[in-house]
Amino acid sequence: MFSCHACGSEIDLIDKIKRSDSCEHCGEDLHACKNCKFFDSMAHNQCRESVTVWEPDKEKANFCTYFIPRDGAFAQEDKQAALSALDALFKK
């Protein structure tokens, strides 16, 4: 199962994802870092593949030759939960 990083819709992959492919539901680029199995916001260059070049926009199409579609849905970070945890930690 492959899901779009932007809208979370499931996408049936018939062939390899090309740079120009976009989500049929929301129109966002599919060949983007956030749709790759190597994407990791905590890793160097936000990629677990060590030889990739820096891609400044992780949601836009790129020419990375290491791109492999990730399995499952993209885990959106819950910013409100993180802010609440920080508020609780530094409560005055």
C-alpha positions as CSV (number, residue, x, y, z in Angstrom):
1,M,0.0,0.0,0.0
2,F,1.3,3.5,-0.9
3,S,-0.3,6.7,0.4
4,C,0.2,10.3,-0.7
5,H,2.1,12.3,1.9
6,A,-0.2,15.3,1.5
7,C,-3.7,13.9,1.6
8,G,-3.2,10.3,2.8
9,S,-5.1,8.7,-0.1
10,E,-4.1,5.2,-1.2
11,I,-2.5,5.0,-4.6
12,D,-2.3,1.9,-6.8
13,L,1.2,1.7,-8.2
14,I,1.2,0.2,-11.7
15,D,4.8,1.2,-12.6
16,K,7.7,3.1,-11.0
17,I,6.8,6.6,-9.9
18,K,8.2,9.1,-12.3
19,R,9.3,12.7,-11.5
20,S,6.2,14.1,-13.2
21,D,3.6,11.9,-11.5
22,S,1.1,13.5,-9.2
23,C,-1.6,12.3,-6.8
24,E,-4.9,11.8,-8.5
25,H,-6.7,13.0,-5.4
26,C,-4.9,16.2,-4.4
27,G,-2.5,16.9,-7.3
28,E,0.7,16.9,-5.1
29,D,4.0,15.5,-6.5
30,L,4.5,11.8,-5.8
31,H,8.3,11.6,-6.5
32,A,9.1,13.7,-3.4
33,C,11.2,13.1,-0.3
34,K,8.2,12.7,2.0
35,N,6.9,9.8,-0.1
36,C,10.3,8.0,0.0
37,K,11.1,5.1,2.3
38,F,14.5,6.8,3.1
39,F,12.9,10.1,4.4
40,D,13.7,10.7,8.0
41,S,13.3,14.2,9.4
42,M,15.9,13.5,12.1
43,A,18.6,12.2,9.7
44,H,21.4,14.2,7.9
45,N,19.8,15.9,4.9
46,Q,16.5,14.4,6.2
47,C,17.4,11.2,4.4
48,R,18.7,7.8,5.6
49,E,20.5,7.2,2.3
50,S,23.9,8.7,3.0
51,V,24.9,9.7,-0.5
52,T,21.9,11.8,-1.6
53,V,22.2,15.5,-2.2
54,W,20.2,18.1,-0.2
55,E,16.7,18.7,-1.5
56,P,15.3,21.9,0.1
57,D,11.6,21.2,-0.5
58,K,10.7,17.7,0.7
59,E,7.2,18.0,-0.7
60,K,8.1,18.8,-4.3
61,A,9.3,16.5,-7.1
62,N,13.0,15.9,-7.4
63,F,15.5,13.9,-9.5
64,C,16.8,11.7,-6.7
65,T,17.8,8.3,-8.1
66,Y,17.5,6.6,-4.7
67,F,13.8,7.2,-4.4
68,I,11.8,4.2,-3.3
69,P,8.1,4.6,-2.5
70,R,7.5,4.0,1.2
71,D,5.0,1.5,2.5
72,G,2.1,2.7,4.5
73,A,0.8,6.1,5.4
74,F,3.0,9.2,6.0
75,A,3.1,9.9,9.8
76,Q,2.1,13.5,10.2
77,E,3.7,15.1,13.3
78,D,1.1,16.4,15.7
79,K,2.3,19.9,16.4
80,Q,-0.4,20.7,18.9
81,A,0.5,17.7,21.0
82,A,4.2,18.7,20.9
83,L,3.3,22.2,22.0
84,S,1.1,21.0,24.8
85,A,3.9,18.7,26.0
86,L,6.4,21.7,26.0
87,D,3.9,23.9,27.9
88,A,3.5,21.2,30.5
89,L,7.2,20.8,30.8
90,F,7.9,24.5,31.2
91,K,4.8,25.3,33.2
92,K,5.2,28.5,35.2
